[in-house]
């Protein structure tokens, strides 16, 4: 029997889990609000422990997104201390964020339909056994 909720996700047998590549959408959403340094992105994404990338993964994702034209970076040398890259959304990145929103809305509707059907079926079986 598969547990209803898994306390230890690494041992969970029901790994349906998040939307593949969702980190990209989260990065785009953060950069849609304002340009940010990698460290700022790491802090913002780290607020949700389930979706927090490791630093190497975040910077790999940013490099890949920059190669795809979704974000662009420039060196900020104006502050004291070492130069830092600041990332911002491009027009293509904004379009991609909108596509993510459409996909996630559809996915949410599919999940709601799935759960409604599951709960209805479960309730009907419960009543049939009484």
N, C-alpha and C positions, 0 to 999 in steps of 0.2 A: 504494500500500500504506500502511495506517495504522500508525504506529509503535506498538510494544508499550507503551512508556512515553515520555511526552513530557517532555523536559527543559525546554522553554520553554512553559509552559501557555498563554500568550497567543497562541501560534502553533499550538497543538495543533488538529488537525482532529477529534479524538475527544473532543469536549466533553461527554460524558455527564454528568460531574461530580456535584456534591453534590446533596443533597435540597433542593428549592426552599424557601426560607424557613427554612432550618435555623438561622439566627441567632436566631430567636425561641426555638427549643428550647434553644439554648445559654444564652441570657439567663435563661430560666425555670429551667434547671438550676442556674445559678450562684446565683440568688436563692432557690432551694429550700434551699441550704446555709446562707445567711445574707443578711440585708439588705446592700446595698452601694451605694456612691456610683458615679456614672457612670465616674469615673476608675478605680475598682477593677474594674469590669466590663470596661473597655477593656483593662486589664492582663491580666486572667484570660483574656479571649477572644483577646488578642494572642499567647498562648502557642502557638497553632496558627496559623501564618502564613497557611495556605490559607483559614482561615475568619475571619480578623480583619477586622472592619468598620472603615471610616474613622470618625473621631469623629462627624461629622455624621450618618452612617448609623446609628450606635448610638443617638444621642439621638433621631433620628426614629423609630426602632423602639421606643424606650422610651415616647415620647409616644403613639404609636399603640397600644401595648400598654396604656398607662394609660387611654386613651379606651375601649378594649375591656373594661376591667375586669380585666385579667390581672395587672397590677401596680398598686401605689399608691406615691405618693411623699410625703414630708414634708420640710420644710426643717429642716436641722440647723444651729442657731445656737449650739450649746453649745461648739464648739471655737473656738480662736483663729483668726482669719482670716475670710474671707468665708463667708457662709451657703452650704451645699451641700445639694443634694437627695439624700436617701437613698431607695432603692427597695426595696420588699419585695413578695413574692408574695402574691396574694390567694387565696381559696378557688377561684375560677374559674381562676386561673393554675395552681394545683396540679392541678386537673382537666385542664387543657389540657396540662400537662407529662405527665401519665399517658397522655393520648391520643397525644402524640408518641412516648412509649415503645412503645406498642402498634403504631403505624404503623412505627416504625423496626425493631421486631422482625420484622414482616411483610416489610418491605423487605429486611432482612438475609437472611431465608429465601429470598426470591425471587432475590436476588443470588447466594446460595450455590448454589441450584438452577441458575441460569443458567450460572455458572462451571463447575459440575460437568459439565453437558451440553456446554459448549464444550470443556472439556479432554478429555472422553471422545471427542467427535467428532474433535478435532484429533489425538489419539493414534491413533484408528482410521484416519484418512486417512494419517498418517505410516507406519503399518504396511502399508497398502495400496500405497504407492509404493515400498516396499523390495523 
